[in-house]
Amino acid sequence: MKKWNMIIDVAECTNCQLCALSAMDEYVGNDWPGVAAPMPRHGHAWIDIKQKERGQAPMIDIAYVPTMCNHCDDAPCLAKGGDAVVKRDDGIVIIDPVKAKGRKDLVDSCPYGHIWWNDELLLPQIWPFDAHLLDQGWQQTRGQQACPTGAMRAIKVEDDEMARMARDEHLEVMKPEAGTKPRVYYRNLWRYSKSFIGGSVAAEVGGVIDCVGGASVRLIKDGQTIARETTDNYGDFKFDKLEENSGRYTIEVSSDGRTKMLDANLGASVFLGEIRL
């Protein structure tokens, strides 16, 4: 049976917030029986865009990651909720707006922090994948419809096809170690989850300091070369997709018979500044 999944491209999200605003427009003050009671005007972020800055000026980038209920197949809220939480045949998780009343205990069951407590209605709430709209024949969620860059895409496919897409397109999920089997996938999540080591190579020639393009740069860890780069026209290089807090690395820079070695201890992303040959 085909089931709903969401694919989000981190590289395409600009933090315009239109997906989050669309969720508010759809649910604040609106009651969708069997799917969702009204969302509070304040305090809830059923679609919440996370932000992460990497590096230091001038080598810095920012990633934006829309997060939401992951509609997990092995969701802890399902295990805890009894008949108050249901998994539909199409993969969508629904916290029943009637049966879940008073179930504040469900909030802490979500490892992603995406069950929200409605103090007025005494109700745990999630973004329900716009299930009421899909049931009417929509092929998009409100957030996808509003996204100007195409960063968000809902698709309905067989599980085997989704697994193939995830493998072939290098899609990832949030907190895979939680083992919840999420149905929200991310492309280019490394821009949020990984780190880089970068620098800028320069040299003095004829009394003039200039950037060095075309320099060879090696990244070494535990005595082994794990990556190679060549500096661009501005002398810059970047080794990306490294694990945060992965410790000590050695960088070797070579150009025109000159070589320089330096160490970097990687916690978060680091810009080494000017490396003078």
C-alpha positions as CSV (number, residue, x, y, z in Angstrom):
1,M,0.0,0.0,0.0
2,K,1.2,3.5,-0.8
3,K,2.0,5.7,2.2
4,W,2.7,9.4,2.8
5,N,6.3,10.6,3.3
6,M,7.8,14.1,3.4
7,I,11.1,15.0,1.7
8,I,12.8,18.2,2.7
9,D,15.8,19.7,1.0
10,V,17.9,21.6,3.6
11,A,19.9,23.3,0.8
12,E,16.7,24.9,-0.6
13,C,15.2,26.2,2.6
14,T,15.6,30.0,3.0
15,N,13.8,30.4,6.4
16,C,10.9,32.3,4.7
17,Q,8.6,30.7,7.4
18,L,5.8,30.2,4.9
19,C,5.4,26.5,5.8
20,A,5.1,27.4,9.4
21,L,2.7,30.3,8.7
22,S,0.6,27.9,6.5
23,A,0.2,25.5,9.3
24,M,-1.0,28.3,11.6
25,D,-3.4,29.5,8.9
26,E,-4.8,26.0,8.6
27,Y,-5.1,25.1,12.2
28,V,-5.4,28.2,14.4
29,G,-9.0,28.7,15.2
30,N,-10.1,25.8,12.9
31,D,-11.5,22.5,14.2
32,W,-10.9,19.5,11.9
33,P,-12.9,16.7,13.7
34,G,-11.0,13.4,13.9
35,V,-7.7,15.0,12.8
36,A,-6.9,18.1,14.9
37,A,-8.6,20.5,17.4
38,P,-7.7,24.2,17.0
39,M,-4.1,25.1,17.3
40,P,-3.3,27.9,19.9
41,R,-2.4,31.3,18.4
42,H,0.7,31.5,20.5
43,G,3.2,29.0,22.0
44,H,3.0,26.2,19.4
45,A,5.2,25.6,16.4
46,W,3.8,22.5,14.7
47,I,6.3,23.3,11.9
48,D,9.5,24.7,13.4
49,I,12.5,25.8,11.4
50,K,15.8,25.1,13.1
51,Q,18.8,27.2,12.3
52,K,22.5,26.4,12.5
53,E,25.5,28.6,11.8
54,R,28.8,26.9,10.9
55,G,32.3,28.3,10.8
56,Q,33.6,31.8,11.5
57,A,33.8,34.9,9.3
58,P,34.5,35.1,6.5
59,M,34.0,31.3,5.9
60,I,30.5,30.8,7.4
61,D,27.2,29.3,6.2
62,I,23.8,28.9,7.7
63,A,21.4,26.0,7.3
64,Y,17.7,26.0,8.0
65,V,15.8,22.8,8.7
66,P,12.0,22.6,8.9
67,T,11.0,20.1,11.6
68,M,7.7,18.6,12.5
69,C,6.0,15.4,13.7
70,N,7.9,12.7,11.9
71,H,4.9,10.3,11.6
72,C,7.1,7.5,12.7
73,D,6.2,3.8,12.1
74,D,7.6,2.9,15.6
75,A,6.6,6.1,17.3
76,P,6.9,6.1,21.2
77,C,3.7,8.1,21.3
78,L,1.9,5.2,19.6
79,A,3.3,2.7,22.1
80,K,2.2,4.9,25.0
81,G,-1.0,6.4,23.7
82,G,-3.3,3.4,23.5
83,D,-6.4,4.3,21.4
84,A,-5.6,8.0,21.8
85,V,-2.9,7.7,19.1
86,V,-3.5,5.9,15.8
87,K,-1.4,5.1,12.8
88,R,-3.5,5.3,9.6
89,D,-3.0,2.8,6.8
90,D,-1.4,5.6,4.7
91,G,1.3,6.1,7.3
92,I,0.0,9.3,9.0
93,V,-0.1,9.4,12.8
94,I,-3.1,11.1,14.4
95,I,-3.4,12.1,18.1
96,D,-7.2,11.8,18.5
97,P,-8.5,15.2,19.6
98,V,-11.1,13.6,21.8
99,K,-9.6,10.5,23.2
100,A,-6.2,12.1,24.0
101,K,-7.8,14.8,26.2
102,G,-5.8,15.1,29.4
103,R,-2.9,13.0,28.1
104,K,0.0,15.4,29.0
105,D,2.2,12.3,29.5
106,L,2.4,11.9,25.7
107,V,4.3,15.1,25.3
108,D,7.6,13.7,26.7
109,S,7.3,10.5,24.8
110,C,8.4,12.2,21.5
111,P,12.2,12.1,21.1
112,Y,11.9,15.0,18.6
113,G,10.0,17.3,20.9
114,H,7.1,17.7,18.4
115,I,4.1,17.0,20.6
116,W,2.7,20.2,21.9
117,W,0.5,20.7,24.9
118,N,-2.6,22.8,24.5
119,D,-3.2,24.3,28.0
120,E,-6.6,25.6,27.0
121,L,-8.0,22.4,25.6
122,L,-5.8,20.1,27.9
123,L,-4.7,18.3,24.7
124,P,-1.5,17.0,23.2
125,Q,-1.2,18.1,19.6
126,I,1.0,17.5,16.5
127,W,1.1,18.6,12.9
128,P,-1.2,15.9,11.4
129,F,0.3,15.9,7.9
130,D,-2.7,17.9,6.7
131,A,-4.6,14.6,6.7
132,H,-8.0,16.2,6.3
133,L,-6.8,17.9,3.1
134,L,-5.2,14.8,1.7
135,D,-8.4,12.9,2.4
136,Q,-10.2,15.5,0.2
137,G,-7.9,14.6,-2.7
138,W,-5.1,17.1,-2.2
139,Q,-1.7,15.9,-3.4
140,Q,0.2,18.5,-1.4
141,T,0.3,19.8,2.1
142,R,-0.2,23.5,2.8
143,G,3.4,23.9,3.6
144,Q,4.5,22.4,0.3
145,Q,2.0,24.5,-1.6
146,A,3.4,27.7,0.0
147,C,7.1,26.9,-0.3
148,P,8.6,29.1,-3.0
149,T,11.8,27.1,-3.5
150,G,10.4,23.6,-3.6
151,A,12.2,22.6,-0.5
152,M,9.3,20.6,0.9
153,R,7.6,17.7,-1.0
154,A,5.0,15.2,0.2
155,I,5.0,11.9,-1.8
156,K,2.8,8.8,-1.5
157,V,4.7,5.7,-2.5
158,E,5.1,2.1,-1.4
159,D,7.6,1.5,1.4
160,D,10.0,-0.4,-0.8
161,E,10.1,2.6,-3.3
162,M,10.6,5.0,-0.4
163,A,13.5,2.9,0.9
164,R,15.1,2.9,-2.6
165,M,14.7,6.6,-2.9
166,A,16.3,7.2,0.5
167,R,19.2,5.0,-0.5
168,D,19.8,6.3,-4.0
169,E,19.3,10.0,-3.1
170,H,21.2,9.8,0.2
171,L,18.2,10.9,2.2
172,E,18.5,11.0,6.0
173,V,16.2,11.2,9.0
174,M,16.5,13.1,12.2
175,K,17.9,11.1,15.2
176,P,18.2,7.7,13.4
177,E,19.6,6.3,16.7
178,A,16.1,6.6,18.2
179,G,14.9,3.8,15.9
180,T,11.5,5.3,15.4
181,K,11.4,4.9,11.6
182,P,10.4,8.4,10.7
183,R,8.5,9.3,7.5
184,V,10.1,12.8,7.2
185,Y,13.3,12.6,5.2
186,Y,16.0,15.2,4.5
187,R,18.3,15.9,1.6
188,N,21.5,17.7,2.3
189,L,21.1,17.3,6.1
190,W,24.9,17.3,6.4
191,R,24.7,21.1,6.2
192,Y,23.0,21.0,9.6
193,S,24.5,17.9,11.2
194,K,28.1,17.8,10.0
195,S,31.2,20.1,10.4
196,F,33.9,21.5,8.2
197,I,37.5,22.6,8.4
198,G,38.5,25.4,6.1
199,G,41.2,28.0,5.5
200,S,42.7,30.5,3.1
201,V,46.2,30.0,1.7
202,A,48.4,33.0,0.9
203,A,52.1,33.7,0.1
204,E,54.4,36.6,-0.3
205,V,55.9,37.0,-3.8
206,G,58.0,40.0,-4.7
207,G,57.0,41.8,-1.6
208,V,53.3,41.3,-2.3
209,I,51.0,39.0,-0.3
210,D,48.5,37.3,-2.5
211,C,46.1,34.4,-2.3
212,V,47.4,31.0,-3.7
213,G,45.1,29.3,-6.1
214,G,45.7,25.7,-7.1
215,A,47.5,24.7,-3.9
216,S,47.2,21.1,-2.8
217,V,45.7,20.5,0.6
218,R,45.5,17.1,2.4
219,L,43.4,16.3,5.4
220,I,45.1,13.7,7.7
221,K,43.7,11.9,10.7
222,D,45.6,9.2,12.6
223,G,48.3,9.3,10.1
224,Q,46.0,8.5,7.1
225,T,45.0,10.9,4.3
226,I,41.2,11.0,4.4
227,A,40.5,13.8,1.9
228,R,42.2,16.1,-0.7
229,E,41.3,19.5,-1.9
230,T,42.7,22.2,-4.2
231,T,42.4,25.9,-3.3
232,D,40.2,28.0,-5.5
233,N,41.2,31.3,-7.1
234,Y,40.9,33.1,-3.7
235,G,43.1,30.5,-2.0
236,D,40.2,29.0,-0.1
237,F,39.6,25.3,0.7
238,K,37.0,23.5,2.8
239,F,36.8,19.9,4.0
240,D,33.1,19.3,4.7
241,K,30.8,16.6,6.0
242,L,33.1,15.8,9.0
243,E,31.7,14.5,12.2
244,E,31.4,17.1,15.0
245,N,33.7,16.7,18.0
246,S,35.8,14.2,16.0
247,G,39.1,15.5,17.4
248,R,42.5,16.2,16.0
249,Y,43.3,16.5,12.3
250,T,46.4,17.6,10.5
251,I,46.3,19.8,7.4
252,E,49.1,19.8,4.9
253,V,49.3,22.6,2.3
254,S,51.7,22.4,-0.6
255,S,52.4,24.8,-3.5
256,D,55.4,25.5,-5.7
257,G,57.7,23.4,-3.5
258,R,56.6,25.0,-0.3
259,T,54.7,23.0,2.4
260,K,53.1,23.9,5.7
261,M,51.6,21.6,8.3
262,L,49.1,22.6,11.0
263,D,46.8,20.9,13.4
264,A,43.1,21.5,14.0
265,N,40.9,20.2,16.8
266,L,37.4,19.8,15.5
267,G,34.5,20.4,17.8
268,A,32.2,22.5,15.7
269,S,33.1,23.8,12.3
270,V,36.4,25.8,12.2
271,F,37.9,28.4,9.9
272,L,41.7,28.3,10.3
273,G,42.2,31.8,8.9
274,E,45.1,32.7,6.6
275,I,47.7,30.0,6.1
276,R,50.9,31.7,4.9
277,L,53.3,29.6,2.9
